[in-house]
Amino acid sequence: MTLEGGVEPRRRVERLRLEIEQHRYRYYVLSDPSIPDADFDALYQELARLEALHPELDDPDSPTHRVGTPPSPAFGAVPHRQPMLSLDNAFDDSDLLRWAERNDRILEGAPVRWTCELKVDGVAISVAYVRGRLDRAVTRGDGMVGEDVTANVRTIQGVPDYLESDDPPALLEVRGEIYYPVAEFQAMNDAREEAGLARFANPRNAASGALRQKDPAKTAQRPLRLVCHGMGAVEGLSVPTHSGFLEGIGAAGLPVAEQTRTFDDLDAVCQFIADWGQRRHAPAYEMDGVVVKVDDLGQQRRLGATSAVPRWAIAFKYPPEERQTKLIDIFVNVGRTGKVTPFASFEPVLVAGSTLQLATLHNEDQTRHKDVRPGDTIVVRKAGDVIPEVVGPVLPQRPDEVAAAGPWRMPTTCPFCGSPIERLEGEAASFCSNIDCPNRLLESLAHFASRGALDIEGLGYETARTLLDHHLVSNIADVYRLNPDDLLPLEGFGDKKVSQLLAGIEGSKSQPLERLLVALNIRMVGGTVARVLARHFGSLAALRTADSDTIAAVNGVGPIRAAAVRAFLDNPRNAALLDELAGLGVRTDTEAAQRSDLLDGWTVVLTGGLTGFTRDEAKQAIEDRGGKVTGNVSKKTSVVVVGVDPGSKAAKALDLGVPTVDEDGFFALLDSGALP
């Protein structure tokens, strides 16, 4: 018998085993996978299918019978008290149904409840507590022996050194995932790019690399987090259900996922999976599916496990967010600061429910590091908060003529104005040398009016382009000189539109200083840095007279950003622009920061969405009043703020007798420092 293409099953199985082992080594040990997860899953499924069709080819050393890869010699090897197994996969509802029916036969029709957990795309970890004290943290390794990373895990925020329990078990081993929060990952990658360093491929790789640092101080510099989802070895603890175990460890201070739910029927399980498939970017971490577990621990023991996976759990994997397509060409765009950014144009490809055909390549170094070239087959994905990204080329599929053409190079002249493109010494970014480049001014105007800046309703890209095309503005300050006589003759500009636009422009004059600082396109100054600068200096005049050392000393700024701010302020054209804006009535100060000790000693937990705050804003409001925000509810929690669609923390607060407030109550708490 031969397979498609004339390959004998034995040869194909041997090749698959070798290829899978190589990919596992890159994934688990090097933290540098070379293919998308979906492609790895396809290889694994093909091997499992061939082994099932040809039992004579089965081998106990096959990757289908083992988990992970041996631990790195860089860390101490620690045997697991109980094996850390992998999970079988389901890719559609029919796979899930077959799994449930198989379990039903083993359990002889006994009623089953299922617990559903979001599948965190992180680094598997086992954390052991002995008599309530953190004793050891070990990576998965090959499932039988892992790496001792205890010192590094101790540095992770939210991992308690001691359990919050008056009578802790003699041994409590919890299984979980260590992850890099998506927002912090994006911010770190942006900072690395500004510093001329290579971007990390994804949050999981960044988490793995940070966790496996030889110096725990370096791990402590990364905002890693832990979420616990399973039970390992235990002594002195008796609990009947998995959901009860999660509730218990959450009450003891260990971080658990608030989205976890338990259901009595499979239809509800499928609905939970479908619902989160539409909201897979809502959590703070990357997730690629839902883990479904039989909730009753007695039934789990009865179902048992194979050598590689438990029979009582399965991972429902969402459609892959990485796909292959053909790179048509690499173009460049000029942004509001003059920065020239290369971007990829590729054949349209469906990724996680939407069609992509453009993605940024960030800068010349990143493009050359990835070595993507027009004509390549490339891997495309949605990174972080649904941002299209080119992962890299599929080198075995590179055509000879593409290889012969050599690496891509940055153009020497701007495609919009023909001016030279320059790269400053020590910088990763390239810039159009023409400060009056038309595309640069277009981007500047659109950004100046955007919601995160001065929020001028009606002044978007199309309106900005129209104003430029008719020579009504030549810089940002000209926006405040517009009048009805300028706008009414323009096509599509009726009385109502003109009135709304001018009202928006007038209203933008009263925005606080932090918004103006964002709007000015100062390099490396986003919302957070603008906020701390505005709070510290209070006025644009004070900031303009501060030297670099004074600016750098502001918490969260530092010398590199301070130099960028000072360079902007020292530019004569920028100084003239600031004078113009002030003369036209644009506000250049802000309210003094409102800090108090109203919530000094309070520990607050947030759950669910708030309409008047983002999560970061709510946290900042609490901290500005001396309070502390934590992620888990315990008897020491002062209050739980319950928003829209809250998780299990609200119910846990009721069980523990912890006070709760809704959003109106939260406002009252911030105003008075007392529960309403």
N, C-alpha and C positions, 0 to 999 in steps of 0.2 A: 504493500500500500504506500502511496505517496501523497503528499499534500499539494495544495495549489502551488504551482511553480516548480514541481518536481522534487521537492525536498522530502526526504524520508522522515517519519515521525521521530525516530531516535535522534537524528541529527538536529532536528528543530528543537526538541526538548533540551538537549545538551546546550544548544546555543542560548535558549531562553534562560536556563538556569544561570549560565555564566553572565549574561547581560543583566539579569535581575540582581545578582550579587554585586555587580559593579555599581549599579544604580543605588542599591541599598547602602553601600559603603560611602558613596558621595553624599547621600541624604542624611544618614545617621551620624557618620564620623566626621566628614569634611564640612557638613552643613552647606553644601554647594551642589544641589541637584542639577543635572544636566538636561532633564526632560520634564515636561509638565506632569503633575500628579495623574492626570487622566491617561496619559500615555503609559505611565508605569502600571496603572490599574489594568489597562488593556493587555499588557505583556503578562501580568500575573494571572489574569483570567484565562488567557490563551494557554498558559502552562497548566493551570488547574484542569482545564477542559481536556487537554491532550493526555494528562495523567489518568483522568477518569475513563477516557476512551481506550487507553492502552495500559491496563494495570501492570503488565510485565515491565513497564518503564518506571514504575514508582520507585522512589528512593527515600529512605528516612532522612537523608541529608538535603533533600530538595527544599528550596525556599518556601514552598507551600506548607512545609511542616515545621518551619522555624519562624522566629520573630526577630526583627531588627538585625543587628550585626554586633560582633564582639566589641566590648568596651575599648576605648582608646587607652593605650599604655600611659598617657600623660596624667591619668587620674587613677587613684586606688580602685581596684576591682572589689566589688562587694556582692556576694550571693544574695539573691532575693529570698525572703522567707517564704513567699508564695510567688510563683511565676507571674511575670507581667506579660500577659498574652495580648495578641493583636485582636482585631475584630473582623468578622466576615462582613461583606458588603452587599447592600441592596441598591439597585439603580432605578427601580420603579416599583409601583404598588404591587405588581405581580410577584416580584422577588420577595417583598415583605410578606405577602400572603403565604407563599410557599414555606417561608421560615416559620411563620406562626402555625401553619398546619402541621409541620413536622414536630414542633414542640407539643402541639395538642395531642398527637398520637402518643408521644412519650408520657405525657401527663394524664393520659386516658380520659381526656375530656374535662378535666377539672377546670373551674373558672380561673381565669388569668387576668391580672391587672398589669398594665405596662407603664413604665416610667419613661418619659421622653426628655432627653437632654440635648442642648445644642452642642454640636461637635466642634470643639475649639481646635483650630489649626495651630497647635503649639508644640512644646517639647514635653513628652510624657515623663512624669516624675513620681517617685514613691517617697513619701515623707512619714517618718516614724516618730511617735511620741512615746516615751517610756515614763509611766507614772505622771503624765501631764507635761513633761518637759521634752522639747525638741531634741531628738537623739541623733537622727541621721536622715539625709536626703540622698536618693540614689536615682540615676537615670535608668531608662529601660534597658539599654545595652542590647544583649541578644535575648532578653526575656528571662534568662536564668541568672545572669550576672550583669550588674550595671556599674556605673562610675560614681564614686563618692564625690558629691558636689555640695556637701553639707555647709561648708563655710560660705559658699556663694549664695545658697538659698537663704541663709540667715540674714542676708542683706536686703532681701526682697520685701518691699512694703506690703503689709497685710498678712505676712507669715508670722504667726505668734511664736515667741520662744516658749510660752507656757499656755496651756489650754485654760479657758475660763470655766473651770469645773471644780467643785469642792471635793468630788470623789472621782478622779480620772481613772480610766482603766489602766491595768498594769502595762498593756501594750496596745497602741492604736496606730495602725499603719493605714494611711490614706493615699489613694492614687489620684492624680490630677494632671493638669497641663499648665506649664509655665508659658506665658505669652507676652508679646510686646504690644501694648495698646496701639491701635491703628493711627489715631491722631498724633500720638507722640512719635510713632515711627515715621509718619510723613514729615513732621517737623524736623526730626533728626536727619532724614535724608536731604531735606532742603538745606539744612545747615552744612551738611557734608559737601553738598554741591557748591554752596557759596565759598567754602574753604578749599575747593579744588580737589576734594576726595571722592572716591568712587561711591556710588549709592549702593545700599544693600538691596538685594534682589526682592526680598519680601520679609514680613514681620517674623515668620517662623525662623528663617535663617539668622536674622538679627538676634532673636531670643536665644537660639542655640549657641551662637557665638559668644553672647554676653554671659550665658550661664556657665560656659566652659572656659572662662578666663582663669589663668593660674593665680592671678591676684584678685582676691575678693573685692578690693577697693574699686577695681575697674567694673566689676559686676554691679556694685552699688551705685555707679554713675548712670546706669540704665534703668528706666522706669518699668522693670519687669513686674508682672503680676502672676498670682497663682489662682486657679479655680479648681476646687476639689470635686471629684465626681464618682469615686468608687472606694471600696473597702479592700484592704490587703489583709495581712495577718492581724488578728486581735486576740487579746487575753483579758478576761475580766469584763467583757461587754457582751450583752445579749440583746439583740434587736431583731424583730421578725421580718422587717421589710427594708428594701433599699431606700425608699423614700423616707422612712423613719430614720435610717442611718444618716442621710443627708441633713435632715432637720436637726438631728442631734449634734453633728459636728459643726453645723452652722451656729447653733446656740453656744458651742464651746469656743467660738471665735475664729473658726476656720472659714475661709472664703468659699462660698458655694454659689452656683448660678441661680439667680432669682427667676429665670425663665422656665425652669424645670417644671413639668406637669405630669400627673399620673391619670391614666384613663382606664375605663372598664371595657371599652370595645375598640376594635381595630379601625373602624371608620373614623373615630375621633383622633386616633393616632395619625391616620393619613391626612386628616384635615390640619392637624398641628404641623405636620411636615410641610404641607402645601402653603400654609400661612407664613411660616418662617422662610420658605423659599422665596417669597415675595419681599421679605424684610431682612435678607441675609446680611445686609450691611448696617443694620440698626445697632447690634451690640458693639461694645468697645473693642472687641477682638475680631480677628478673621475667623469665620466659621464656614465649613464646607459641607455641612449635612446635619443630620439628627441621629443620635444614638438611642435606640429603643431597647429597653431592658425588661425582662420579667421582674416584677417588683418583689414578689415573695421570695425570701432568701431560701426557704425550704425547697421551693420549686427550682430555684437556681441550682441547688446542690443535686437535686434529682436529675436535672438535665445534663449537668456536667460539662465537659469540654473535650475538644480534640487536642492534639499536641500543640496546636497553634492558636485556636480561637475558642472562646466559650460558646456553648450552644444557646445560652439564655440571653445573649445580646447580639445586636447587629447594627451596623452603621449604614444609614440611608445616605448615600452620597448624591449631592445635587449635581446638575450638569456642570462639566468643567468650565472654569473661567479662563482657561488657556486654550487657544486654538492656533492652528497653523494657517498661514496665508502667504501670498507672494508680495514682496516689497516692490512697488512700482518705481518710486523715486524718493529722494530726500530733498526737501525744500527748507528755506529759512524764513523766519518771521522776525520783525523788529518790534520790540515791546516798548512800553511807556518810558523806561529808563534808557532806551537805546540798545538794550541787550538783544543780541542776535541769537535766536534759538532755532536749532534744526528740528524738523519734525518729519515723520515718516508718512508717506502716502502709500497705502497698500490696497489690494483687492478687498472689497467688502467681505466681512466675515462676521457670523453671528456668535457673540460671546455673552453668555449668561442673560439671554433674552433681548439683547439689543445689537444692532448692526454697527460695527466699527470700521472705519477706513482711514482714520488719522490718529496719530499718537506722537507726543513730544519725545524728543531724544535728548533734551536738556542742554547739552553743550557739545563742543567739538571733542573733548576728551572722552565723554561718556559714549559718544557715537563711535569713536575709534576703538574704545575699550570693548564695546559690544561687537565691533567689527561687522555691522550690518551694511550690506551693499545693495544698490538697486539690482533687481533680478534674483535676490536671495529668497528662499523660503524661510519665513521668520515665525517665531512664536509670539503671539499677542495675548494679553490678558487684561483684566480689570484689576488694578491694584488699589489697595486702600479703599477710599470712598468712591468706588466705581470710576476711577481714572484710567483711561486706556493707556497701556504701556507695552512697549516692545521689549520682550525678555532677551531675545538674541536670535542669531541665525541657526538654522538646522544645517550644520556644516557638511554632513554626508550628501546633502542634496544640492550643494552649491555647484552651478554650472561652470564649466571650464573657462568660458569667456568672462564670467563674473570674477573668478579667482584671478584671471590674468589682468583685469582692470585695476586691481589694487584697492587699498582702503579709501573710503570717502574722505574728501578734504573740504574744509570750510571755504566758501567763496571769498574772494579778495575784495569784492565791491558789493555795496548794498543793492538789492534788487529793486528797491523803491525809489532811491534817489541817486544811485551811482557813486556815492561817496565811499572812500576806503573803509573796510571793516578792520578794526584794530583789536588787539588783545593785549591788555596791560600785563606787565611782568608780575608773575605770581598769582594771576587771576585764572580761574577756570573759564570764565565767560568772555565772549567777544562782544564788541560794541560797534554800532554805526557811529562814525566820527562826526556826523552832521547833527547838531542839536536841533535843527529845524527840519529834520527828516519828516515828511508828511505822515508816514505810518506811525512814527513815534508820537507825534502830536495827536493823531487820532486815538491811539491807545491811552495817552495821558488824559485826554478829555473824557473818554468813556470811564476810565478809572476814577477820575476826580468826582464824577457825578454818581458813582455806584453806591449801593446800599451800605457797604462797609466804610465808605468815605463820607462825602457830604450829602449823599442821598437826594439828588436832584431828580425828581420824578419827571419823566419825559425826555431826559437827555441821555439816550443810549447811543449805541454805535451808529445807527442810521441817521439820527438827528445830528450827531457830532460830524459824521461824514458830510451831511448837507451843509452845515455851517462852514466847514473847511472848503468845500467845493465852491461856495459862493463868497469866499474870502471875508466872512463876517468875523472870524476869530483868527488870531495869529499866535495867541498864547492863552493860558488858562484864565488870566485876569479879564480878558476880553468878554468872557461869558457874562460878567456883571455889568457890561456896557450895552448889552443887547436891549432893544426896545421894540415895540409893536411895528414901527415903520420898517425895521430891518427884516422882521419875520413874516409879516402878512403877505408880502409878494411871493413868498416861496410856495412851490407846489405842495399841496397837502397840509398847509399851515393855515387853518381857519381860526376864527376868533377864539373858540373854546380851547383849541390846542395851544395857541399862543398865550392865552391867559393862564392856563395851567402851567406851562413851561416857565413863564416869568415869575409866577407865584412860587414855584419850586426853587428857582434861582434865588429869589429874595429870602425864602425861608432857610436856605442853606447857610446864609450869613450868620445865623445864630447857633450853628452847631458848635459843640465844645472843641477845645484845642486838640484833643486826642484824635478826633475825626479829621481835622485839618492836616495833622501830621501824617495820617494814613494817605490822605488825598494828594499830598505833595510829591509822591513817587520817590521818597528818599530810599536809597538802597538799604536793604536789610531791616527796614522799619515796617513791621506789620502791626496788626491791632494790639498785640500784647505789649510790644516795645513802646508803641505810641502812648498807650495807657500809662505805663510807668513813668515815661518822660513827662507827660502832662501832669501827673500827680506830683512828681518831684519838683518840677520847676514852676508850675502854676501859670506861666505865661510864655508866649513865644519870645518876648523881649528878654526874659531871663535865660531861656535856652540859647538864644543867639549870642549872648555875652559869655556863656560858660565855655571853659577850655575843654580839650579832649579828656584830660584826666578827671575833671569833675563829672563829665557825662559818663565816662567809663565806670565811675564809682557807683552809679545808680544800679540798684539790684536788678539783674536780668539784662543789662546792656553789655558791659565789657568793652575792651579796647578796640576790637575789630568793628563792632557796630558804631562805637563812638567816633572812630575815624571816618566812617561813611557819613555820619550825621554832620560832623564838622566840615567835611569836604563839600557837602551840599550847601551848608550855610555860608561857607567862604567863597563860593562861586559868585562872581559879581552879578551875573544874570539872575541867579536865584535870589540874591539879596534884593535886587530891584523888583522882582516878582512879589516877594513878601511885603515890601513897602507898598506896592500897588494894591495888593489884596487888603491890607490894613486900611489904606486910604479909601477903598471902595466899600468899607463897612463890614468886612469879614471879621468875625470874632477871633481873637488871638489869645484868649485866656480860657480858663476852665474853673469849675468849682473846686474848692479845696477838698481833698479826700476825706470822706466821712468815716473815721475809724473810732471805735469806742470799745468799752469792755462790757457791753450789754449782755453778751453771751459767753462771758468768761467762765470756763469750767463746764460748758455745755458740750455734749457729744451728740451730733445730729447725723441721722441717716436719711438719704434721699432715695425715693423709689417712685417710678412712673414719671411721665412727662409733665412739665410745667409750662403754662402758656405765656407767663410773663418773664420767664428766665430760661436761658440755656442752662445745662447742668453746670458748666464752668462758672456762669454768672451767679447761680445760686450758691455754689461753694464759696465764691469770692465774697459774697454778701455775708455769709456766716463767719468766715475767717476775719473779715474787716471788723467784726464785732467781738472778736476774741474767741469764737467758738471753734470746734474741731469737727470735721466731716469724716466719717468712717463708712466702710462698705458693708458691715454686718451688724445685725441687731443682737444685742445681748441685754442682760439685766442692768448693765452700766450705761446703756443708751438713754439720753435725756428725752429725745423726741424723734419720731419718724415723720418726715414730711411725705404725704401720700398724694401723688399727682395722678394724671390720666394713665390708665392701663398699668396699675402697679403690679409688682411681682409678689413673690412669697414673703417679702420682708414685712408687708402690711399685716398679713395674717400672723406672722411670728411675733410682731409687736403686740397684737391682741392677746396671744397666748401667754406672753411674758408680762403682760400688764404695763407695757411701755406706752406712754401717751403718743397719740397721733394727731396731726393737724392737716387740713387740706390747704390749698394754695392761699385762700383768704386768711386762714389762720397763720400761715407762714409769713405773710405780709405783716400781720399784727405782731407776731413774734419778733420780727426784725425791728419794728418800730418801738416796741415796749420792753423787750427782753424778758417777757413773761408769757406763759401759755394763755391763750384767750379763754 
